[in-house]
Amino acid sequence: GAVVSQHPSWVICKSGTSVKIECRSLDFQATTMFWYRQFPKQSLMLMATSNEGSKATYEQGVEKDKFLINHASLTLSTLTVTSAHPEDSSFYICSAAGRTSYEQYFGPGTRLTVT
Amino acid sequence: DAKTTQPPSMDCAEGRAANLPCNHSTISGNEYVYWYRQIHSQGPQYIIHGLKNNETNEMASLIITEDRKSSTLILPHATLRDTAVYYCIVRGYLTNRDDKIIFGKGTRLHILP
């Protein structure tokens, strides 16, 4: 199956700083990418949907000014957590879907810890 | 909100078939049933999907009832590596850019040695 990578796999940052997480589709063109957040022992929660070349669509309750999403190319989407706080500590997972694919391929996730 | 209902947890003996049920009574005619699993601290892994016919691949079988209101994922010979949270999801075929995967709480499957 198709491969989606995320970088970094884990990151620790200080409160108030910004963190960028990259999501790449390695062997296919991802017209749509999705960003999820998962707290311990909970399910994945969809944060936003990103179509290449368009502004991201955020789910209700997700602050678009805090979680900046850029999908500038068909193989790369980035999520920037701005002015991170300890409550933003979570497991962030991206997924990607191609133009003709019925499957959505998930990345391995990025664990963010804000101290 | 998730459109599916699953038991929160299940146990299965290693080597036996694991049968994971899912209810999706409000599924619409153009929606598919997808199954994903998530091993601890990893991203979800696609398992199988189907519309109305039973499906089988190298990982599992998917049995969908005739009325499509429920389905069962079958892992024919469970191993310890199958211990994971299994998510049953109902969604469109990604023909619409808004077809997104909404995760419910899933079933935590424990494979017992």
Interface residues (C-beta under 8 A of the other chain):
Chain A: G1 V4 Q6 T31 T32 F34 Y36 S43 L44 M45 L46 T49 N51 T57 F91 I93 S95 A97 S101 Y102 E103 Q104 Y105 F106 G107 P108 G109 R111
Chain B: Y32 Y36 Q38 S41 Q42 G43 P44 Q45 Y46 H49 V85 Y87 Y93 L94 R97 D98 K100 I101 I102 F103 G104 K105 G106
